[in-house]
Amino acid sequence: MTPTTAVYLDNAATTRLDPEVLDAMLPLMTEQFGNPSSIHSHGRTVRTAIEKARKTVASLLNTSPAEIFFTSGGTEADNTAIRSSIESYGLTHAITSPLEHHAVLHTLQHLEKQGLIQLSLVNIDAKGHLDVDHLENLLRTHRSTGPARSLVSLMHGNNEIGNLLNLQQVGELCRRYDAIFHSDTVQTMGHFRHDLQQLPVDFIVGAGHKFHGPKGVGFLYVNADRVKIHPFLYGGAQERNMRGGTENVYGIIGLAKALEIAYRDMDAHKKHITSLKRRMIDRLREKMPDVRFNGDSGDVENSLYTVLNVSLPASDLSDMLLFSLDIARISASGGSACSSRSNVGSHVLAALPTVDPERGYVRFSFGKYNTAEEIDYAVDTLVGLYEKELVK
């Protein structure tokens, strides 16, 4: 069955705006247009809306509104946590992995090139699992040379291969060695529950467009009991002197509403999306015996349930795979969407020793608006493309 509209299976890159979110944003675009920094009634009305949104986000994450700071998105939030903690505490050592999003990896690599930090990479195995023993060894070795603390930045859910990090385990390890722990939680925010009274983390982040909110807005959680950082952006007293610049008001209201909906409907959405992912895995295995799945993405119960990274048989089709899917009106990704317009391949897949560069790779990522019919169409299209290639 061919869908009547294009099939969107790139939800890890961005998601469709929920109509409830748009309804919440519209008054801030038209009627409540005051500058939230103004002291008159128009400004106070908007300031109240922002603070209500902050309380909503904080309540969902079980933390204080004073620990939530709104940003332009996940990249700015990651940069703020990394750069500001390094500057504020004079840190000279950071630990990350080769699988991190470029918002983290490129930032730390740049700081290393400037001579500001020594950067250590945690070892990974063939499926992209982090070696926690190696992480502890890095922390122990650095701690033994002096009193300086380390910054650890490791993502919760990998946006390409779906691997999940045990935040509790890593956080407790960081506490043992007095390290500052930042986790890029962009892919799991709104899809997993985060209880910040229980999680031993110092920074986590969110981006509205990953959970059916608006683009161009995100937030940073700062554990006020453990870290005090300088602003990343200067130029105003906004965000309690932590981020200069007029707030993206309707974006903030939309983000809070989207996160509220995500928590409200999380169990139902997880059940629906998991069933779609399992359906695609089963049908691909049935129709393409040589199909493989990168990282943990093929393990439905123990991976980021929104992501499936498919490894396809080697063929001349590989280089044009995404283009061919696009012609069939199927939107998917070959890796991280943030670098999809470059000619550089996925750094995540390149870091996995079992990945065969001759095979084709496509990341399908699912959302609450996808249907079983769309999954079947995507699988049938993919199989059809390879069958045509084989009979040439």
N, C-alpha and C positions, 0 to 999 in steps of 0.2 A: 504493500500500500504506500503510495506516494503522498506525503503531507501536503496540505494546501498552501502552507507557508514555509519559509526557509527554516531549517533546523539549526538551532543554536546550542552547541555543545562545547562552549568555551567559557563556562561560568567561573572558572578559576581566574580568568583575566578580568572579567567584570560581569555584573548581573543586571538583569532587567529591573527597573524601578518598580517597586510595589505601588499599586494605585493608592493604598492607604497612606503611604509615605508622601506621595504627591499632594494628597488632600491636606496633610499636615503642613506642608511647605508653602502652599499657595498664599495663605494670608500674610506670611512674612515677605512674600514677593510683591504684594499689591497694597494691602491695607496697613500693615505694621512695618513701616519702612524706615523708622528712625534709626539713628546711629546709637548703638548700645552704650557708647561712651558719653553721650550727651545727658545732661542732667534734667532736661525738660521731660514732659509726660510721654512724648513720642519715643524718646530714648529709653526711658524707664520701662516702658511696656516691652520693648525688645530685650532689654537686659533681663527682665524677669523671665522671658521665654528661654533665653540662653541658660540661665541658672536652673530652670526647671528641667531642661534637657540634660544638663550636667548631673543633676540629682537622679534622673532616670538611668543614665549610664552607670553611675556609681552604685545605685541600688541593685541593678542586674548583676554587677560584678562583685557585690558584697564588699564595698569599700567606701571611703569617704569622698564626697564631691570635691574636697580640697586636693585630692590626689589625681583628678582627671583634668587634663589640659587638651583643648581642641587644637588641631593642626590642619594642614592642607591635605594630609593623607598619611599613608603608612610610611612612605619614604622619608618625609620630614620628621615623623615621630621617631623612626629608627635613627636618623642622623642626630636628632636632639639627644636621645639617650646615649648614643655612643660618643659623640664629640663633646657634649657638655660634661659627661661624667669624667672623661679623660682629662679635660681642661680643669674642671673643678677640683679633682683630687690629685692631679699631677700624675696620673697613671702612666706607666711606661711599658706595660705588658698587656696584651689582649689575646684571647683565645677564641677561635671560631672554627668553622669547618669549610671544606671546599664546596659544599652543597648549598651554601646560603644564598638567599636572594641578593642581587647586586646592590640593593640599597644598603645592605650590611657589608658584603664582601668588598665591593669597590671602595666604600668609605674607609674601612680598616686598611686596605691596601694603600690607599692614598696617604693616610696618616703614617704608615710605615715608610713610604717613600720620602716623606717629609722629615724623617728621622725622629718622629715624636714617640713612636712606640716600637716595641719588638712584637711581631705577630706570630703566633703559633697556631698550627692547624691540627685539629683532632683527627686521628686516623679513622678511616671508614673501611668496612668490609665490602665484599662484592655486591651486596644488595643495598649499600648505602647506610647501614647501621653504624652509629657512632660507637667508638671504642671507649666506654666509660672508664675503664682502667687507665687508658692512655690520658684521658682528660684529668683524672686524679693525679697521675704522675706529673703532668705539666703544671698543675696547681701546686703540688708538693715541691717540685724542683724550684719553681720561681719563689715560693714562699721561703724556702730554706736559704736563699741568697740575701734576704733582707726583709724589712718590714713592709715594702711596697705591695699594694693590693693589685690583683689582676681584674680585668674586665672579661667576662665570658658572655659571648653573644651567639646563641644557638636557637634556631627556629623551632616552633612547636610542630607545625605541619608543613612538609615540603611541597611547594606549589607545583612541582613537576612529577615527582615519583610517589608522592603521597605518604612518605614515611612520617611516623609520629615520634616525637621525643617525649620521654617520661620527665615532665617538668618537675614533679615532686622529687624524683631521684637526683636530678642534676642540681636543682635548687638547694637541696640539703647538702650536697657535696660542696657547692659554692659557699654556703654558710660555714661549713667546717673549716674552709681555708680563707675565710673573710673576703671572698671575691664578690664583686658586683655582678649580678646576673641579669642580663637583658635577653628577652625572647621575642623574636618577630612572630606574633600570633595573628598576622593578617589573614591567613587562610583558615584558621580555626575559629576566629571570632565570629559569633553568630551561628556557628555550627556545633560547637562544643561549649559546655558551661565552664566558666572560670570563676572559682571562688577565691578571691584574693585575701580573704582572712585565713585561708588554709594553704595556699600556694606560696612557697618560699622564693618569690621573684622580686626583683627591684624595679624592673620596667617591663611592661607589655604594651602592645600597640593594636590599633584597629583602623580599618579603612571602610567607610560607609558603602562604597560601591561593590564590596565583596559579599555583602549580605542584603542585597536588594534596596540599598540606600543610594544617595546621590554621589557622584564623583566629586573629587576636589575637596574632600573633608575627611578627617580622621581624628584620632585621639592618642594621647600618650598617658599611661598610668605611671606615676612616680611614687614609690613606696616612701612616704614621708618619714617613717620611723627609722629608715636606714640610710637614705641618700638625700643630699641637698645639692642641687646643681644650679649653675648659672644658665641664663637663657641662651638659646641658640640664635634666635632672631631678636635684634634690638630695634627700638624706634617707637616704643609706646608702652603703656602700662597694662595693656590688655592681658587677659588670662592671668590675672593676679601677678603682674610684672614678669611673667614667664615667657610671653611670646608677643612681640610687637606686631601691630597690624590690625586693621579693622576686621572683626570676625566675619566669617562666612555664615551669616545668620541662618538663612534658610537651609544651608547645608547641615549645620549643626542640629537644627530641629528635625531635619529629615533623617540624619544618622541616628539620633536617639529613638525616633519612631521605628526605624527599621530594626534596630537592635531589640526594641521592645517586642515587635512582632516575631522576630527570630526566636527569642526566648519563649514567647507564648506558644508558638507552633513547632518548636524544635523537635519534639519526639515524633510528631506526625511527619514532618518533613524528612527527618532522618530515615524513617521507615520507608517512605516513598522513594527517596533518592537511592538508598541502599538496594532496594529491589530493582531499580533501573540498572545500577552498576552490575549487580549479579546477573541480570538478564543479558547484558552485553558480553560479559565474560563467558557465560555458558554458550551463547550463540556463536561467538567467535571461535571458541574451542571446538565446537561441533563442526563448523564450516571451514576452519583453517587450522588443521592439525599442528602446523609449525608456528602458530602464534605464541608469543611470550608476553610477559608483563614485567615492566621494569620496577625495581625497588620492591616495596611492599604493596604496590597499588593493586595487585591481583588478589591480595588477601583481604577480602571484604571486611572481616570483623576486626582487623588490626591495622587499618590504614585510614588515611583521610578519605572518608566515604564519598566525597565529591569528585575525586580524581582517579582516572585510570590511564596509565601510560602504556601504550600498546607497541610492542616490537613485532614488526611484520617481516615476512620472508624477503630476502635480498632480491631486487629486480630493478630494471631500468625505470620503474615507476616511482621509486623512492624520492628522487629529487623533485618530482612534480606532484607528490601525494596531496599536499594541502591545497594546491591549485586545483587538482582534479576534484577533490571533495567540495571545494568552493563552487565549481561549475555545477555540481550536483545540488547546490544550495545547502551545504552542510558546513557550518562554521566550527572549526576545531583549531588546535594549536600544535606546533611542532616542539614546543618547549615553553619557556617563560615568555609571556606576552610582552613584557617590558623590553625585550631585546629581539622581538620577532621581525623587525624591519632591518636588522643588520644581517650581514652574511656570516656572522660567527655562529657556529653551532652551539648547542646547549652545553654549558660548562658543567651542569649537573650530570648529564649522561656521559660526558667525556671523562668525568672523575670515576666512573664505575668501570672496573677492569673487565667485567663480563659483557659489556655492551659492544656489539659488532657494528662498526661504522658502515658496513655494507648494507645493513638492514634498514627498513623504513621505520620511522617513529612518528607516532601521533598521540597527542594528549587529548583525551576526551574528558570534559569536566561537566558535571551535572548540577541541575538546580531544580527548585520546586515546581517550575513551570514545564519541565520536560515530561514527555509521555512515553509509554511503552511502544507506541507506533513509531515514534521518532527514533527510538533505539533500534528497532527492527529495520527501519529504512537505512539508517547509518551503517549497520552491519551488512545488509544486503548490497548496499552501494560499494562498500569497501571490498567485499568478496568479489563482486562483479568486476571491479577494476583490476584485481589481480588475476581473475580468470581470463580476461581479455588479454592481459599481458603475457600469460603463459601460452596462449594459442598463436601468438605472432610468429 
